[in-house]
Amino acid sequence: MTASATKTRAGLKKYFKSLPKNLRPHFEYFLKILEFKLPLEIAVAYVFYRIELAHRDTLLFGIIKKHRTEYRLVWEIIRKEQIGRAEFLRLFKNVIGTELPKPIETKLKEAEKIRDKAIHGHAPTDPEMRNAIKLALDYSNDFNKYVKRHAKFAPFGDLSGLAGGRDERLKPDTSRLILKGLGFRLD
């Protein structure tokens, strides 16, 4: 399936449908983008947008689950934080307690090269963009499994119930100290 997934839109669509059921809803408009035959640049941008959301959710729910911090405060700080790839990897290690394995990270890195080409107007080819989408989806699947194994939730899955719960939460001042200790800027 992997080689044929990038040959056509139909192959990419078939590949997407082969991904785990819990992952696909995170990319709920992906198939529509392909079906409406919108430019692949839109599909690339959409997939990366959804990855960025999952990255922020990973940090948010990782902190909340592990440290019982106050949800609204943590969300506001993460929402405002400027998080590039290097910054995300640093925060991921601090929050989840382990580095993201290089083979998983490399998939995203390779896909980002094509995304950057598209975003900066360097006209990647359709095969390059289909390959970038496939790599990004592979990354999402692998990332999901890794976080599930280490933090007991899937950031590309159903996150309902993770923010609240009946657990007592720390006060905002204590939550701020934890965020500072994890490496977030609180300015």
Secondary structure, DSSP 8 states (H G I E B T S, - for coil): -HHHHTTSHHHHHHHHHHS-TTTGGGGTTHHHHHHTT--HHHHHHHHHHHHHHHHHHHHHHHHHHHH---HHHHHHHHHHS---HHHHHHHHHHHHSS---HHHHHHHHHHHHHHHHHHTT----HHHHHHHHHHHHHHHHHHHHHHHHHHSS-TTS--TTSS--SS----HHHHHHHHHHHT----
